[in-house]
Amino acid sequence: MAVFVILLVLAIKTWTCEGVRLPNYIPTLATIDGFSRRILWLDVGPTNNDPSVICQYFIDCVRQLGGTARVIRADNGTENGSVAAVQRFFRRNAQDDWAGLNSFMYGKSVSNQRIEAWWGMLGKDCTRWWIDFFKDMRSNGLYCDDDCIEVECLKFCFMNILRDELHRAARLWNLHRIRPSTNVESPSGRPDVLFFLPEVSNTRNFVTDVDLDELELAEERCCNRIPQSGCCDEFVQLAGTIMEEKNLQFPRTAEEAATLYVTLLEEIENI
């Protein structure tokens, strides 16, 4: 499971982009507000290395918020190139010290304690179970990272279940209460409340407005929206045909997904 993270910091004007790689090939993508620690998106997709895919998540987030941060900081990786270009485009006419080229910075993310701590908690509550589950599949000979058919089948069977699990984790996190801390930039309270009512913590929303025409132009030139299944069209069509012929249902649990995975591979092997 590969992980790409964008950390949004509402009150201190900076968003931080970070990439973390975990076992298996179902990338997890997320956006977190660094002030409130509210999860703005948490999803799964087929890749965390394609700049156009990463940029689509960024654009969707900007559209939802109605604007972008004053500054974005990211790892020095090629996957962040489109986000850098689009952010600088959005901020090219700003009248502050972080306009244009200054609105995106490359830098190490190891100092970002907020996001590191959050991924640790998500791993304990959610992703660690899935990592162990997929490791068991590999150990039992059910899954091989180098087999493109098995990779596609894994995504087809598990992607929606993983997505639902992550969305549930995000909802629970956004409603939980953060305990008081000595860090004044990390106030206590519920992430949803801190994010939507920053005035309660004596701060304000620093999101910079983005024109809709500019947003659509950036999306057209720099983005690529991925299919929900994360699979290529050919595999989706093949798997769908098999499921229809065999009267198979989409899974609702990890165990049902594993059963469907094995069944589809057996049917494909017999073609």
C-alpha positions as CSV (number, residue, x, y, z in Angstrom):
1,M,0.0,0.0,0.0
2,A,1.6,3.3,-1.1
3,V,0.6,6.5,0.6
4,F,0.5,10.0,-0.7
5,V,-0.3,12.8,1.7
6,I,-1.1,16.5,1.4
7,L,-1.2,18.3,4.7
8,L,-3.3,21.5,4.7
9,V,-2.4,24.1,7.4
10,L,-5.3,26.5,7.6
11,A,-4.1,28.9,10.3
12,I,-0.5,29.1,9.4
13,K,-1.1,29.4,5.6
14,T,0.9,26.4,4.5
15,W,0.0,23.0,3.0
16,T,2.6,20.3,3.1
17,C,2.7,17.5,0.5
18,E,4.4,14.2,1.5
19,G,4.8,10.7,0.1
20,V,5.1,7.6,2.2
21,R,5.4,4.0,0.8
22,L,4.0,1.0,2.5
23,P,3.7,-2.6,1.3
24,N,1.5,-3.6,-1.6
25,Y,0.2,-1.6,-4.6
26,I,-3.0,0.1,-3.5
27,P,-2.0,3.7,-2.8
28,T,-3.8,5.7,-0.1
29,L,-4.2,9.4,-0.7
30,A,-5.1,12.0,1.9
31,T,-5.4,15.6,2.7
32,I,-5.3,16.9,6.3
33,D,-5.6,20.4,7.7
34,G,-2.6,21.0,9.8
35,F,-4.2,23.5,12.2
36,S,-7.5,21.6,12.9
37,R,-6.1,18.2,11.8
38,R,-9.4,17.7,9.9
39,I,-9.2,15.1,7.2
40,L,-10.4,16.8,4.0
41,W,-10.0,13.7,1.8
42,L,-8.9,10.1,2.3
43,D,-9.1,7.8,-0.6
44,V,-7.5,5.0,-2.5
45,G,-6.3,5.0,-6.1
46,P,-4.2,3.1,-8.6
47,T,-1.0,5.2,-8.2
48,N,0.8,7.8,-6.1
49,N,3.5,8.5,-8.7
50,D,1.5,10.0,-11.6
51,P,1.6,13.9,-11.3
52,S,-1.7,14.3,-13.2
53,V,-3.5,11.9,-10.7
54,I,-2.1,13.7,-7.7
55,C,-3.0,17.0,-9.2
56,Q,-6.6,15.9,-9.7
57,Y,-7.0,15.3,-6.0
58,F,-5.4,18.7,-5.3
59,I,-7.8,20.4,-7.8
60,D,-10.8,18.6,-6.2
61,C,-9.8,19.8,-2.8
62,V,-9.3,23.4,-4.0
63,R,-12.8,23.3,-5.7
64,Q,-14.3,22.0,-2.5
65,L,-12.7,24.7,-0.3
66,G,-13.1,27.5,-2.9
67,G,-9.4,28.3,-2.8
68,T,-5.8,27.2,-2.1
69,A,-3.2,27.8,0.6
70,R,-0.7,30.7,0.5
71,V,2.2,28.1,0.4
72,I,2.5,24.5,-0.4
73,R,5.6,22.5,0.7
74,A,6.3,19.1,-0.8
75,D,9.0,16.4,-1.1
76,N,11.3,16.8,-4.0
77,G,9.6,14.2,-6.1
78,T,8.4,14.2,-9.7
79,E,4.9,13.3,-8.5
80,N,4.5,16.8,-7.1
81,G,5.5,18.7,-10.2
82,S,1.9,19.3,-11.5
83,V,0.8,20.5,-8.1
84,A,3.7,22.9,-8.0
85,A,2.9,24.3,-11.4
86,V,-0.8,24.7,-10.7
87,Q,-0.3,26.2,-7.2
88,R,2.1,28.8,-8.6
89,F,-0.4,29.6,-11.4
90,F,-3.2,30.1,-8.9
91,R,-1.0,32.4,-6.8
92,R,0.8,34.3,-9.6
93,N,-1.1,37.6,-9.0
94,A,-1.2,37.5,-5.2
95,Q,-0.1,40.6,-3.3
96,D,1.8,39.0,-0.4
97,D,5.4,37.7,0.1
98,W,4.3,34.1,-0.9
99,A,3.0,35.0,-4.4
100,G,4.0,33.2,-7.6
101,L,7.1,31.0,-7.3
102,N,7.3,31.4,-3.6
103,S,3.9,29.7,-3.1
104,F,5.4,26.3,-3.6
105,M,8.5,25.0,-1.8
106,Y,10.3,21.7,-1.9
107,G,11.6,20.4,1.4
108,K,12.0,17.5,3.7
109,S,8.9,16.3,5.5
110,V,10.6,14.6,8.4
111,S,10.0,17.7,10.6
112,N,6.3,17.5,10.0
113,Q,5.3,15.9,13.3
114,R,1.6,16.4,12.8
115,I,1.2,14.3,9.7
116,E,3.7,11.6,10.9
117,A,1.7,11.3,14.2
118,W,-1.6,11.1,12.3
119,W,-0.4,8.4,9.9
120,G,0.8,6.4,12.9
121,M,-2.7,6.6,14.4
122,L,-4.4,5.6,11.1
123,G,-2.0,2.7,10.8
124,K,-2.9,1.4,14.3
125,D,-6.7,1.9,13.8
126,C,-7.1,0.9,10.2
127,T,-4.3,0.4,7.6
128,R,-2.1,-2.0,9.7
129,W,-4.9,-4.6,9.6
130,W,-5.1,-4.3,5.8
131,I,-1.3,-4.5,5.4
132,D,-1.2,-7.7,7.4
133,F,-4.2,-9.1,5.5
134,F,-2.4,-8.6,2.2
135,K,0.8,-9.9,3.5
136,D,-1.0,-13.1,4.5
137,M,-2.4,-13.4,1.0
138,R,1.1,-13.1,-0.4
139,S,2.5,-15.6,2.1
140,N,-0.2,-18.1,1.2
141,G,0.6,-17.8,-2.5
142,L,-2.6,-16.0,-3.4
143,Y,-1.0,-12.8,-4.5
144,C,2.1,-11.9,-6.4
145,D,3.2,-8.3,-6.9
146,D,4.8,-9.1,-10.2
147,D,1.7,-10.6,-11.8
148,C,-0.2,-7.8,-13.5
149,I,-3.5,-9.8,-13.6
150,E,-3.4,-10.5,-9.9
151,V,-2.6,-6.8,-9.2
152,E,-5.6,-5.7,-11.3
153,C,-7.8,-8.3,-9.7
154,L,-6.7,-7.3,-6.2
155,K,-7.7,-3.7,-6.9
156,F,-11.0,-4.7,-8.5
157,C,-12.0,-6.8,-5.5
158,F,-10.7,-4.7,-2.6
159,M,-10.7,-1.0,-3.8
160,N,-14.2,-0.1,-2.8
161,I,-14.1,-1.9,0.5
162,L,-10.8,-0.1,1.4
163,R,-12.4,3.2,0.3
164,D,-15.4,2.7,2.6
165,E,-13.1,1.7,5.5
166,L,-11.0,4.8,5.0
167,H,-14.0,7.1,4.7
168,R,-15.4,5.7,8.0
169,A,-12.0,6.3,9.6
170,A,-12.0,9.9,8.4
171,R,-15.5,10.5,9.7
172,L,-14.6,9.1,13.1
173,W,-11.4,11.2,13.3
174,N,-13.1,14.4,12.3
175,L,-15.6,14.0,15.1
176,H,-13.2,13.0,17.9
177,R,-11.9,15.4,20.5
178,I,-8.2,16.4,20.4
179,R,-6.7,16.8,23.9
180,P,-5.0,20.0,25.0
181,S,-1.4,20.5,23.9
182,T,1.4,22.9,24.8
183,N,1.7,23.6,21.0
184,V,-0.3,26.8,20.4
185,E,-0.5,25.9,16.7
186,S,-2.3,22.7,17.5
187,P,-5.4,23.7,19.6
188,S,-7.7,21.2,21.3
189,G,-11.2,20.4,20.2
190,R,-12.9,18.5,17.4
191,P,-11.3,18.8,14.0
192,D,-14.7,19.6,12.3
193,V,-15.3,22.5,14.7
194,L,-11.8,23.8,14.5
195,F,-11.8,23.7,10.7
196,F,-15.2,25.3,10.0
197,L,-15.1,27.8,13.0
198,P,-11.4,28.9,13.2
199,E,-12.5,32.1,15.0
200,V,-13.1,30.0,18.1
201,S,-9.4,29.6,18.3
202,N,-8.6,33.3,17.6
203,T,-7.5,32.7,14.0
204,R,-9.1,32.9,10.5
205,N,-9.3,31.1,7.2
206,F,-6.2,31.9,5.1
207,V,-7.4,30.1,2.0
208,T,-6.8,32.2,-1.2
209,D,-9.7,32.4,-3.6
210,V,-9.3,30.7,-7.0
211,D,-11.3,31.7,-10.0
212,L,-13.5,29.0,-11.5
213,D,-12.2,29.5,-15.0
214,E,-8.6,29.1,-13.8
215,L,-9.6,26.0,-11.9
216,E,-11.1,24.4,-15.0
217,L,-8.2,25.4,-17.1
218,A,-5.7,23.8,-14.7
219,E,-7.8,20.7,-14.5
220,E,-8.0,20.4,-18.3
221,R,-4.3,20.8,-18.8
222,C,-2.7,19.1,-15.8
223,C,-5.1,16.5,-14.3
224,N,-6.3,12.9,-14.9
225,R,-9.4,11.6,-13.1
226,I,-8.9,7.9,-12.3
227,P,-11.7,5.2,-12.4
228,Q,-13.2,4.3,-9.0
229,S,-12.0,0.7,-9.3
230,G,-8.4,1.7,-10.0
231,C,-8.2,-0.9,-12.8
232,C,-7.8,-0.7,-16.5
233,D,-11.0,-0.7,-18.6
234,E,-10.2,-4.0,-20.2
235,F,-10.0,-5.8,-16.8
236,V,-13.2,-4.1,-15.5
237,Q,-15.0,-5.4,-18.6
238,L,-13.6,-8.9,-18.3
239,A,-14.4,-9.2,-14.6
240,G,-17.8,-7.7,-15.0
241,T,-18.6,-10.3,-17.7
242,I,-17.5,-13.2,-15.5
243,M,-19.5,-11.9,-12.5
244,E,-22.6,-11.6,-14.7
245,E,-22.2,-15.1,-16.1
246,K,-21.5,-16.7,-12.7
247,N,-24.1,-14.5,-10.8
248,L,-21.4,-13.2,-8.5
249,Q,-21.9,-10.2,-6.2
250,F,-19.6,-7.4,-5.3
251,P,-18.1,-8.0,-1.8
252,R,-18.9,-6.1,1.4
253,T,-16.2,-7.6,3.6
254,A,-12.5,-8.4,3.3
255,E,-13.4,-12.1,3.4
256,E,-15.9,-11.8,0.6
257,A,-13.4,-9.8,-1.5
258,A,-10.8,-12.5,-1.0
259,T,-13.3,-15.2,-2.2
260,L,-14.2,-13.1,-5.3
261,Y,-10.5,-12.5,-6.0
262,V,-9.8,-16.3,-6.0
263,T,-12.9,-17.0,-8.1
264,L,-12.1,-14.4,-10.7
265,L,-8.5,-15.6,-11.1
266,E,-9.7,-19.2,-11.5
267,E,-12.2,-18.2,-14.2
268,I,-9.6,-16.1,-16.0
269,E,-7.2,-19.0,-15.9
270,N,-9.8,-21.2,-17.6
271,I,-10.4,-18.8,-20.5
